């Protein structure tokens, strides 16, 4: 059975009409599926003449799409001519960007050569030798020419040098296939694979696309001469449409014919050729400086440059705007409002943020902008601008201008530069009261991994020496979710007698959800029992103490060294408090089944001794140890 061709739905005119009437964004997608070239061309005047804002918005959305909708040449050409005839700056700006994007070159390795004719073989050998010393591949041969009588005669020797070089050229097969003859007069069905393949191509031939981008630029060039009051507004609107992808490389930047004219028309680093912009001999992109056409018009429009710097989506455009403002509009920068200045400082582009930082650096007193507002710049910044703002605040804002709480909040933030700045300010201060001591304990949850250990160690020493110290402070460390903070908290508990012998700290530590704290509690209890110097168990919560023992014994992967210790503690507890047998014997039963060797024998002996001393507990012990035969 023959396979049916995969013919896709090539759009519906009724759906196109309906979505246009409703102003539905689906209109653009459905229109681009239409392949009836004749009907598309006839549709252009009606669409362009629609006065509704919805129709205008859909027209601009259509021109933002790539120039790759199959058989849409008539629609594009007629819309272009209508906008050009109407002097429609906004639509012509979209065409400027659209046609700039339609030609894209790549770097290709290509063999290049140059020849020179000399009179004698000796001269040819000398010239070839000089070129060869410079790294060229050279050769020469007898040169012949045709005289007036049509005969070949000797004309010296031709010396040729060749070398490998990178050249910019448009790849082959970038033009979308077009239907001819009768097939061009009716809708043409496309399969999905063919439609996807056409997405990588563009409408119109390569010479036509180059002509169109020159023609649309001529419109704006004439606009600057004949209507200079409209030029900056129209061109600035078009510059905001360019994206980073349009100038992602040096070659891509030079492929934007209109964009380069607007920004670098008079730059000596560039040469305009028939196939596009090229670098002048001996120049590189690093030598590209702001040199726009109609530069006096830009000097009269500083606010348009500020708007481009903040809202342009293409980085070269923002960089150009920054250069123009630095060079020509220093007074405008000094007159920025606080809101405009903070808008620059929080910008994601480092160049724009750097410009804002320079303005901020020139202010005699940063405090007039508000300390809290300045600190918010570094608490949740863009990563590319964080270091700029932090260095600025470190230089211009001393520790005395921020409160203890503000410095602690900044030190506890995630970015390294912010945490370093807050920590530096904190180290210049000391907690003045109990409230500030509590603020300092927030460092136990500091988010900067590389500084957290140093900060909690410094805070521990500061809190320990403070007259407002309370032993319960160590609990904030022991309850931290970070292991290094709990490590520091345990060192604090062991090293400070005020904390080490505080029953309230021990009682609350038993509630810790962390294994490393519970295991150390068991070890410390055993150590103090052996030294006959322990925290009075009667003053501890019995249920919590049993919980610690049970959690250690039931932990499969942790606490193997502490389990025998817990067995000994349970036996000792039962000897002192036989009334707790019902609660402790089930735990001890689990313990004896999870340890071996001397600990197992010692625990078993403790159980037997317990029954001998308290015969009334025989039934309870037999229930907990059914495998144990007591006589």
Secondary structure, 3 states (H helix, E strand, C coil): CCCCCCCCCCCCHHHHHHHHHHCCCHHHHHHHHCCCHHHHHHHHHHHHCCCCHHHHHHHHHHHCCCCCCCCCHHHHHHHHHHHHHHCCHHHHHHHHHHHHHCCCEEEEEEEEEEEEEECCHHHHHHHHHHHHHCCCEEEEEEEEEECCCCCEEEEEEEEEEEEEEEEEEECCCCECCCCCHHHHHCCCCCCHHHHHHHCCCECCCHHHHHHHHHHHHHHHHHHHHHCHHHHHHHHHHHHCCCEHHHHCCHHHHHCCHHHHHHHHCCCCCEEEECCEEEECCCCCHHHCCCCCCCHHHHHCCHHHHHHHHHHCECHHHHHHHHHHHHHHCHHHHHCCCHHHHHHHHCCCCHHHHHHHHHHHHCCCCHHHHCHHHHHHHHHCCCCCCHHHHHHHHHHHCCHHHCCHHHHHHHHCCCCHHHHHHHHHHHHCCCCCCHHHHHHHHHHHHCCCHHHHHHHHHHHHHHHHHCCCCCCCHHHHHHCCCCHHHHHHHHHHHHHCHHHHCCHHHHHHHCCCCCHHHHHHHHHHHHHHHHCCCCCCHHHCCHHHHHHHHHHHHHCCCCCHHHHHHHHHHHHHHHHHCHHHHHHHHHHHHHHHHHCCCHHHHHHHHHHHHHHHHCHHHHHHHHHHCCCCCCC
